[in-house]
Amino acid sequence: RESKFSAVTNLLRTISENIDQHDLHALYCFAFRIAPPVALAGKYAEIPTFFQCGVEWTESFDSKLEKLTWVPILKSIFRTGMFDETICLTSYLSEQMVELGENDPKTIYPIYDSDMFEYGTEVYDYPEEKVILYVGRISPEKGPKRLINGFNRTVGNEQDIGLHFVGDNLEDVGSRAEYAKSIRNMSDDCRNIHYHGWVEYDELGKYYAGADVVALPSYTEGFPAVVKEALSNSTPVVCSDIPAFREIIC
């Protein structure tokens, strides 16, 4: 079985080979787990390297032991300025990066195309009179099970209220397949809960337009585009009380 050290070494070699083969002019990293080899490869090749922080770093590791292992490594990378620029998607994430050792992170809110969500004429025909909509990745940190459990406690099959999930194609979610399938199975057990799976981006507007509220029960977030998409369509948003949502909505 490949050790973690071998995995990092092999990734560093792969990145370096790609730099040489494709004459790359910059490296862009958006995951804490691959930050060390990307930073090292950028310094070795003497090309600009950028790190994008889109999630809380504390949520990027599975156990306390992993955090104890990774924190010193990440602090050494960011404190010594191995990345030329660190870009954060909210000011809250910028504050977290300062705690991790980054001296001057930049907060840059993502630009997205809101035109397809504004003033749309198409409306999805939901089977219920009132609709709660969840849009996003089907994974534990997004809280879909929390939403289903709350829905079953308060609504269940008794009222003309529907809970609709728009998210992953179950055939194309890799390690999240088992979790996504469990959400679909929970949906199958209640006639008022529906799992739509993957919906093309240019089709999302009509789902927002037909919903009464968008629910985002996440435990952690970076900059969720769903908030902006829903509000562009004047669909109210109910979300967890976490820093990212407070910054974007308030």
BALOKOL-691858 format. One line per 5 residues: number of its first residue (from 1); their letters; for each residue x negated, y, z of N, C-alpha, C. Coordinates in pm, whole numbers, plus 32768, in hexadecimal, padded with zeros to 4 digits. Layout:
REM BALOKOL-691858
NUM = A = X Y Z X Y Z X Y Z  ...
***
This chain:
REM BALOKOL-691858
1 = RESKF = 7FAC 7F89 8000 8000 8000 8000 7FA8 807D 8000  7FC6 80DE 7FAE 7F75 8155 7FA0 7F7D 81AA 801F  7F08 81CF 8054 7F04 8224 80CB 7F29 82B2 80A6  7F4D 8301 810C 7F71 838D 80F3 7EFA 83DA 80BD  7E81 83B8 80EE 7E09 83FB 80BC 7DF4 83DC 8028
6 = SAVTN = 7E07 835D 8003 7DF8 8337 7F76 7E60 837C 7F20  7EDA 838A 7F55 7F45 83CC 7F09 7F21 845D 7EED  7EEC 84A4 7F52 7EC3 852F 7F40 7E50 8539 7EDD  7DEE 84DD 7EE9 7D7B 84DC 7E8F 7DA6 84C5 7DFF  7DFF 8465 7DEB 7E2F 8447 7D64 7E7E 84BB 7D29
11 = LLRTI = 7ECF 84FE 7D7D 7F1C 8571 7D4E 7EBF 85E4 7D29  7E58 85F9 7D7A 7DF5 8661 7D5B 7DB1 8644 7CD6  7D8E 85C7 7CC0 7D4F 85A1 7C42 7DAD 85B7 7BCC  7E2D 8593 7BDE 7E90 85A5 7B73 7EA3 8639 7B50  7EAD 868C 7BB7 7EBE 871C 7B9F 7E45 8754 7B56
16 = SENID = 7DCD 872E 7B83 7D52 8760 7B45 7D49 8735 7AB3  7D6F 86B9 7A97 7D6C 8687 7A0D 7DCD 86D5 79B5  7E41 86F5 79EC 7EA5 8742 799F 7E75 87D0 7985  7E2F 8809 79E5 7DF8 8890 79D1 7D96 888F 795C  7D41 882A 7959 7CDD 8820 78EE 7D1C 8802 7867
21 = QHDLH = 7D7C 87A5 7866 7DB7 8778 77E7 7E10 87E1 77A8  7E58 882D 77F9 7EBD 8888 77C3 7E96 891B 77D1  7E1E 8935 77FD 7DED 89BF 7809 7E50 8A15 7858  7E75 89E5 78CE 7ED5 8A2C 7921 7E98 8AAD 795A  7EEB 8B12 7967 7EBB 8B94 7997 7EE8 8BB2 7A26
26 = ALYCF = 7F40 8B5F 7A5D 7F6F 8B74 7AE6 7FB0 8AF4 7B18  7FB5 8AE6 7B9B 7FF9 8A76 7BDB 8067 8AAD 7C36  80DA 8A67 7C35 814E 8A93 7C82 817D 8A1D 7CD6  817D 8A2D 7D59 81A0 89BE 7DB4 821B 89E5 7E06  8279 8988 7E18 82F0 89A7 7E66 8310 893B 7ECD
31 = AFRIA = 82AC 88EC 7EF5 82C3 8884 7F59 824C 887F 7FB8  8267 887D 803A 81FD 887F 809C 81A5 8801 8094  81E1 8792 806F 8196 8714 806C 812A 8712 8000  813B 8760 7F97 80D4 8760 7F2F 8084 87E1 7F2E  8097 8835 7F94 804E 88B3 7F9C 7FB6 889E 7FA3
36 = PPVAL = 7F83 8840 7FF4 7EF1 8831 7FFC 7EAE 8812 7F76  7ED9 87AB 7F2C 7E94 8791 7EAD 7EA6 87FF 7E45  7F1B 8841 7E44 7F31 88AD 7DE4 7ED3 8922 7E03  7EC9 8946 7E82 7E71 89B5 7EA9 7DDF 8994 7E89  7DB5 891B 7EA6 7D2B 88F2 7E8B 7D0D 88F2 7DF6
41 = AGKYA = 7D6D 88BF 7DA9 7D59 88B9 7D18 7D51 8945 7CDD  7DA3 89A1 7D0F 7D9F 8A2B 7CDE 7D1B 8A6E 7CFB  7CE6 8A59 7D75 7C66 8A94 7D97 7BF4 8A57 7D44  7BFB 89D5 7D30 7B94 8992 7CE2 7B93 89C4 7C52  7C0A 89D6 7C1A 7C16 8A02 7B8E 7C0B 8A99 7B80
46 = EIPTF = 7C0C 8AE0 7BF1 7C04 8B72 7BF2 7C76 8BB2 7BA2  7CF0 8B81 7BBC 7D67 8BBC 7B7F 7DC8 8BE3 7BEE  7E20 8C45 7BD6 7E7E 8C71 7C3D 7EDA 8BFF 7C69  7EF6 8BFA 7CEA 7F51 8B96 7D21 7FBD 8BDD 7D72  803A 8BAF 7D60 80AC 8BED 7DA2 80F9 8B83 7DF0
51 = FQCGV = 812A 8BAA 7E65 817D 8B4F 7EB5 8206 8B8D 7EC8  826E 8B40 7EA9 82F7 8B6F 7EC0 8332 8B28 7F37  835C 8B74 7F9A 839D 8B3C 8011 8434 8B4D 8001  8478 8ADE 7FE6 8509 8AE1 7FD5 8554 8A98 8042  8509 8A5A 80A0 8547 8A11 810E 84F6 8A2A 818D
56 = EWTES = 8532 8A10 81FD 84EA 8A1B 827B 847F 89AF 8282  8405 89D6 829D 839A 8972 829F 83AF 890B 830E  83F0 8934 837A 8408 88D6 83E8 8466 8865 83C0  84B3 8879 8353 8510 8812 8325 84D4 87BB 82B6  8456 87D1 8296 8419 878A 8225 83D9 8706 824E
61 = FDSKL = 83D7 86E8 82CF 8396 866F 82FE 83F6 861D 8352  83E4 859A 834C 8449 853E 8381 843D 8524 8417  83CB 853E 8452 83BA 851B 84DF 835F 857F 8525  835E 857C 85A9 8306 85D3 85F7 8274 85B3 85DA  8256 8533 85C4 81CC 850C 85A7 819E 854A 8523
66 = EKLTW = 81F6 854A 84BF 81D4 8589 8440 81B9 861D 8451  820C 8660 849E 81F8 86EF 84B5 8173 8709 84F9  8150 86B6 855C 80D1 86C7 85A2 805B 86B4 8544  806D 865C 84E1 8003 8644 847F 7FF8 86B5 841A  806B 86E7 83EE 806C 8746 8380 8056 87D7 83AA
71 = VPILK = 8081 87FD 8420 8078 8889 8449 7FE8 88BF 8443  7F84 8879 847A 7EFB 88AE 8470 7ECA 88BA 83E0  7EF2 885C 838B 7EC8 885F 82FE 7F05 88D8 82B8  7F87 88EA 82CB 7FCB 895A 828A 7F99 89E1 82BE  7F83 89EA 8340 7F51 8A67 8378 7EC8 8A8A 8340
76 = SIFRT = 7E73 8A26 832D 7DEE 8A41 82F7 7DF7 8A70 8266  7E58 8A3C 821C 7E69 8A64 8190 7E9A 8AF4 8185  7F02 8B15 81D2 7F3E 8B9A 81C6 7EEC 8C06 820D  7EAD 8BE4 827B 7E5C 8C47 82C2 7DE0 8C6F 8273  7DAA 8C12 8227 7D31 8C2F 81DA 7D50 8C65 814F
81 = GMFDE = 7DD1 8C78 8130 7DF6 8CB6 80B2 7DD9 8C61 8037  7DEB 8BDF 8043 7DCF 8B88 7FD0 7E34 8B9B 7F60  7EAC 8BCB 7F82 7F0D 8BF1 7F1D 7F00 8C88 7F05  7F01 8CAF 7E88 7EF4 8D3D 7E67 7F70 8D8C 7E8F  7FE2 8D4B 7E8C 805F 8D8D 7EB1 80C0 8D27 7EE8
86 = TICLT = 8106 8D4C 7F53 8171 8CF8 7F8A 81F4 8D43 7F7B  8252 8D02 7F38 82D4 8D3F 7F19 8340 8CF9 7F6A  8391 8D44 7FB2 83FB 8D0B 8004 8483 8D3B 7FD2  84E5 8CE3 7FD9 8568 8D02 7FA0 85C5 8D4E 7FFF  859E 8D5A 807C 85E6 8DB0 80DB 8580 8DEB 813B
91 = SYLSE = 85A4 8E58 817D 8548 8E94 81DE 8534 8E38 8256  859B 8DE8 8274 858E 8D87 82E2 851D 8D24 82C5  8515 8CF5 8248 84AB 8C99 8223 8423 8CDE 8224  8421 8D5E 8203 83A4 8DAB 820B 8372 8DAF 829B  83CE 8DC1 82F9 83A8 8DC3 8386 836F 8D3B 83B1
96 = QMVEL = 83AA 8CD1 837D 8377 8C4C 839C 82EA 8C38 8365  82D2 8C6B 82ED 824F 8C5B 82B1 81E5 8CAA 82FE  820A 8D1B 8337 81AD 8D66 838A 8185 8D11 8403  81E7 8CCC 843D 81CC 8C73 84AF 816E 8C02 8486  8176 8BDB 8407 8122 8B6F 83D6 8096 8B9F 83AE
101 = GENDP = 8083 8C22 83AF 7FFE 8C56 8395 7FEF 8CAC 831A  8059 8CB6 82C9 8052 8D0A 8250 8054 8D9E 8278  7FF2 8DE9 8249 7FE4 8E75 8273 804A 8ED3 8232  8066 8EBD 81B3 80B8 8F1F 816A 8118 8EDB 8108  817A 8E8F 813C 81DB 8E50 80E1 8237 8EB8 80A3
106 = KTIYP = 8262 8E9F 8029 82BD 8EFA 7FE2 8349 8EBF 7FDF  83AC 8F0E 8005 8438 8EE3 7FFB 846F 8F0D 7F74  8497 8EAC 7F24 84CE 8EC8 7E9F 854F 8E77 7E91  85BF 8EBD 7E8D 863F 8E77 7E7D 864E 8E4A 7DEC  8678 8DCC 7DD8 8682 8D97 7D4F 86E7 8DE3 7CFA
111 = IYDSD = 86C6 8DF3 7C7C 8723 8E2C 7C1B 876B 8DB8 7BD7  87ED 8DC1 7BCB 8837 8D56 7B8B 88A2 8D92 7B31  88D2 8D41 7AD6 8935 8D70 7A76 89C0 8D62 7AB2  89FB 8DD3 7ADA 8A7F 8DCE 7B19 8AF0 8DE0 7AB5  8ACF 8DFE 7A38 8B38 8E1D 79D6 8B9D 8DAD 79C7
116 = MFEYG = 8B6D 8D30 79CD 8BC9 8CC1 79B7 8C28 8CAB 7A2D  8C0D 8CED 7A9C 8C64 8CDE 7B10 8CC1 8D55 7B24  8CAD 8DBE 7AD6 8CFE 8E36 7AE6 8D6C 8E3D 7A7C  8DE2 8E60 7AAC 8E53 8E79 7A52 8E70 8E02 79F5  8E5B 8D8B 7A29 8E75 8D15 79D7 8F0A 8D02 79BF
121 = TEVYD = 8F2A 8CC9 794B 8FB7 8CB2 7928 8FE0 8C22 7943  8F7E 8BC5 7946 8F9F 8B39 795E 8FA5 8B1C 79F4  9006 8ACD 7A1A 9017 8AA6 7AA6 902B 8A0F 7AAC  8FDC 89CB 7AFE 8FEA 893A 7B0A 906F 8918 7B4C  90B2 88B4 7B18 9136 888C 7B49 9127 8823 7BB7
126 = YPEEK = 911B 884F 7C32 910F 87F3 7CA3 9198 87B6 7CC4  919A 873D 7CFB 921A 86FC 7D18 9261 8731 7D95  9217 8778 7DEC 9253 87AC 7E67 9273 8840 7E5A  92C9 886F 7EB2 92EF 88FD 7EB1 927E 8954 7EE6  923A 8926 7F50 91CA 896E 7F8A 914A 891A 7F7B
131 = VILYV = 90DB 895D 7F58 9061 8914 7F36 8FE8 894C 7F80  8F9F 88F2 7FC1 8F1C 8910 7FFB 8EB4 88D2 7F9E  8E53 8921 7F72 8DF1 88F3 7F10 8D64 88F2 7F4B  8D1E 8884 7F35 8C90 8879 7F57 8C43 886B 7ED5  8BDF 88C1 7EC1 8B8B 88B9 7E4A 8AFA 88B0 7E77
136 = GRISP = 8AB2 884E 7E44 8A24 8847 7E67 89EF 87BA 7E6C  8971 87B3 7E91 892D 8733 7E9E 896C 86E0 7F0D  897F 8660 7EF4 89B9 8608 7F5B 8946 85CA 7FAB  8920 860D 8015 88B2 85DD 8068 88CD 8607 80F9  888E 85C3 815A 88B1 85D7 81E7 88A9 8667 8217
141 = EKGPK = 8840 86B2 81EE 8830 8739 8221 889E 8798 81F3  88E7 8770 8189 8954 87C3 8157 89D7 87AD 81A5  89DB 8745 81F8 8A4D 8731 8252 8ACF 86FD 8217  8ACE 86B1 81A9 8B4E 8682 8172 8B9C 8626 81D1  8B54 85D4 821F 8B9A 857B 827E 8BDD 85CE 82EB
146 = RLING = 8B9B 8636 8315 8BD6 8691 8378 8C59 86CB 8343  8C5A 86EE 82C3 8CD1 8728 8286 8D42 86C2 827D  8D22 8649 8253 8D88 85DF 8248 8DC3 85C0 82D1  8D6D 85B0 8334 8D9E 858F 83BB 8DF9 85FD 83F0  8DD3 867B 83DA 8E27 86E9 8407 8EAB 86ED 83BD
151 = FNRTV = 8EA6 86D2 833B 8F20 86D0 82E9 8F7E 8662 8319  8F48 85EC 8330 8F9C 857C 835D 8FDC 8596 83E5  8F94 85DC 843D 8FCB 85FA 84C1 903C 8660 84BA  902F 86C0 8462 908E 872F 8461 90FA 8727 83F5  90DB 86E0 8387 913A 86DB 8317 9163 864D 82F7
156 = GNEQD = 9101 85F9 82D3 911E 856E 82AF 917A 8564 8237  91D8 8505 823C 9235 84ED 81CD 92BC 8531 81E0  92C8 8582 8249 934C 85B1 826E 9379 862F 8226  931C 867D 81F2 9343 86FB 81B5 9315 8701 8124  934D 8762 80DC 932B 8772 804F 92AE 87C9 8041
161 = IGLHF = 9243 8798 8083 91C2 87DC 807E 9159 8779 804E  9108 87A0 7FED 90A4 8746 7FB5 9017 8775 7FD1  8FBD 8715 7FE7 8F2E 8730 7FF5 8EE8 86F5 7F7B  8EA3 8747 7F2F 8E68 871B 7EB0 8DD1 8730 7EB1  8D89 86C6 7E8D 8CF8 86CB 7E88 8CC8 86D1 7DF7
166 = VGDNL = 8C79 8735 7DD8 8C35 873E 7D57 8BA0 8739 7D75  8B5D 86D4 7D40 8AD0 86C7 7D62 8A86 8667 7D08  8A4D 8600 7D46 89EF 85AA 7CFF 8A31 8542 7CA5  89E9 8522 7C39 8A05 84AB 7BEC 89C6 8436 7C38  8A15 83D8 7C63 89E4 836C 7CB9 8979 8316 7C76
171 = EDVGS = 8970 831D 7BF3 890D 82CE 7BAC 8888 8317 7BA0  8880 8392 7BD2 8809 83E3 7BB8 87E2 8436 7C31  87E1 83F8 7CA7 87BF 8443 7D20 874B 8403 7D6D  870E 839C 7D35 8697 8361 7D72 86AF 8331 7DFF  865C 8363 7E5D 8661 8335 7EE7 86E1 835D 7F2F
176 = RAEYA = 872D 83B9 7EF6 87AA 83E5 7F35 8823 8395 7F09  880B 8330 7EB5 887A 82E4 7E7A 88D1 82A3 7EE5  8892 8265 7F47 88DE 821D 7FAE 8935 827F 7FFE  88FB 82F2 8020 8948 8355 806C 89BA 838D 8018  899F 83AF 7F9B 8A07 83E5 7F43 8A79 8380 7F30
181 = KSIRN = 8A56 8300 7F22 8ABD 8299 7F13 8B11 828C 7F91  8AD2 82A1 8005 8B1F 829A 8082 8B86 830B 8089  8B63 837F 8052 8BC2 83EF 804E 8C35 83CE 7FF0  8C15 8394 7F7E 8C7F 836D 7F20 8CDB 8305 7F60  8C9F 82A5 7FA7 8CF1 823E 7FE8 8D4B 8279 8054
186 = MSDDC = 8D18 82DA 809F 8D6B 831E 8103 8DDE 8368 80BE  8DC1 839E 8048 8E29 83E4 7FFC 8E95 8383 7FCE  8E6C 830C 7FA8 8ECC 82A8 7F78 8F2F 827D 7FE3  8F08 828F 8063 8F5D 8262 80D1 8FCC 82C6 80F2  8FCA 8339 80B3 9030 83A0 80CF 9065 83D7 804B
191 = RNIHY = 90E6 83D5 8038 911F 83FE 7FB7 910D 8493 7F9D  90F2 84E1 8005 90E3 8571 7FF4 9051 859C 7FE1  8FF5 853C 7FDC 8F68 855C 7FC8 8F3D 8524 7F41  8EF8 8576 7EF2 8ED7 854F 7E68 8E43 8568 7E4D  8E03 8508 7E0D 8D76 8512 7DE9 8D6C 8520 7D52
196 = HGWVE = 8D4B 8598 7D22 8D46 85B1 7C92 8CC0 858F 7C55  8C57 8585 7CA8 8BD3 856B 7C71 8B99 85E5 7C2C  8B41 85CB 7BCD 8AFC 8637 7B88 8B59 8683 7B2B  8B50 8708 7B2F 8B9A 8760 7AD5 8B36 87BD 7A93  8B3C 87CA 7A10 8AE0 8822 79C9 8AEE 88B1 79FA
201 = YDELG = 8A7E 88F9 79FB 8A7A 897F 7A34 8AE1 89DD 79F5  8AEF 89D4 7971 8B4E 8A30 7930 8BDF 8A0A 7947  8BF7 899B 798E 8C7F 8972 79B0 8CA4 8995 7A3F  8C41 89BF 7A8E 8C5A 89D4 7B1D 8CBD 8A45 7B38  8CBD 8AAB 7AE3 8D12 8B1F 7AFB 8DA3 8AFD 7B12
206 = KYYAG = 8DD9 8AA0 7AC4 8E67 8A7F 7AD2 8E84 8A34 7B54  8E20 89EA 7B89 8E32 89A7 7C0A 8E39 8A10 7C7A  8DE1 8A73 7C74 8DE8 8AE0 7CD6 8E6C 8B2A 7CCB  8E96 8B46 7C4F 8F10 8B95 7C39 8F8C 8B50 7C70  8F8E 8ACC 7C6E 9004 8A83 7C9C 9004 8A66 7D31
211 = ADVVA = 8F95 8A81 7D75 8F8B 8A61 7E04 8FB9 8AD6 7E5A  8FEA 8AB6 7ED0 9012 8B1E 7F2F 8F9E 8B4A 7F87  8F41 8AF0 7F9D 8ECD 8B10 7FEF 8E5C 8AAF 7FCC  8DE0 8AE1 7FD3 8D6A 8A8D 7FC2 8D2E 8A75 804B  8D13 89F7 806D 8CDD 89D3 80F0 8C4C 89A8 80E2
216 = LPSYT = 8BF7 89E4 8135 8B69 89C3 8135 8B3E 89A2 81C4  8B43 8921 81E8 8B27 88FA 8272 8A95 88D7 828D  8A38 8917 8246 89AA 88F3 824C 896E 8903 82D8  890C 88AD 82F4 88BE 88BB 836F 8847 8919 835A  8817 891F 82DF 87A8 8978 82BC 87B5 899F 8229
221 = EGFPA = 8787 8A18 8208 8790 8A48 817E 871C 8AA7 8160  8703 8ABA 80E0 86A5 8B1F 80B3 86F5 8B94 807C  870D 8B92 7FF9 8766 8BF4 7FBB 87CB 8BA6 7F67  883E 8B82 7F9E 889F 8B32 7F54 88E9 8B84 7EEB  88D3 8B64 7E6D 8915 8BAC 7DFF 89AC 8B9E 7E05
226 = VVKEA = 89DC 8B33 7E46 8A6D 8B1B 7E4D 8AB5 8B92 7E8D  8A77 8BD2 7EF0 8AB5 8C44 7F31 8ACF 8CB4 7ECC  8A69 8CD6 7E7F 8A76 8D40 7E1D 8AD7 8D1A 7DAE  8AD4 8C9D 7D85 8B2E 8C6F 7D1B 8BC0 8C7A 7D47  8BDB 8C4E 7DC1 8C64 8C52 7DF4 8C95 8CE2 7E04
231 = LSNST = 8C42 8D36 7E3E 8C6B 8DC1 7E55 8C79 8E0D 7DD1  8C2B 8DE7 7D6B 8C3B 8E26 7CE8 8CC3 8E09 7CAE  8CFD 8D99 7CD7 8D82 8D74 7CA6 8DEE 8D9B 7D0B  8DC6 8DEB 7D71 8E22 8E19 7DDA 8E5E 8DA6 7E29  8E16 8D36 7E32 8E43 8CC5 7E83 8E04 8CD0 7F0D
236 = PVVCS = 8E52 8CD4 7F78 8E1A 8CE1 7FFF 8DBD 8C6D 8022  8D5D 8C8A 8079 8CFB 8C25 80A4 8D03 8C15 813B  8D0B 8B97 8167 8D00 8B76 81F5 8C82 8B24 8205  8C28 8B4E 825D 8BA6 8B0C 8264 8B75 8AFD 82F3  8B0B 8AB1 8302 8ACC 8A9E 8384 8A8E 8B20 83B4
241 = DIPAF = 8A82 8B2C 8436 8A44 8BA3 8470 89AD 8B8B 847A  8969 8B98 8407 88D8 8B85 8402 889A 8C02 83C3  8818 8C19 83D8 87D9 8C97 83AC 87EA 8CB9 8318  87D9 8C59 82C0 87E3 8C76 8231 886C 8CAE 820D  88D6 8C6F 823F 895D 8C9D 8220 8978 8D26 825E
246 = REIIC = 8946 8D3E 82D8 895A 8DC0 8318 891B 8E30 82C3  88A6 8E14 828D 885E 8E78 823F 88A4 8E95 81BA  88D5 8E2E 8178 8910 8E3E 80F2 899E 8E77 80FA  89EE 8E43 8157 8A7B 8E69 815C 8A91 8EE9 81AB  8A45 8EFB 8216 8A55 8F72 826A 89FD 8FE4 8238
***
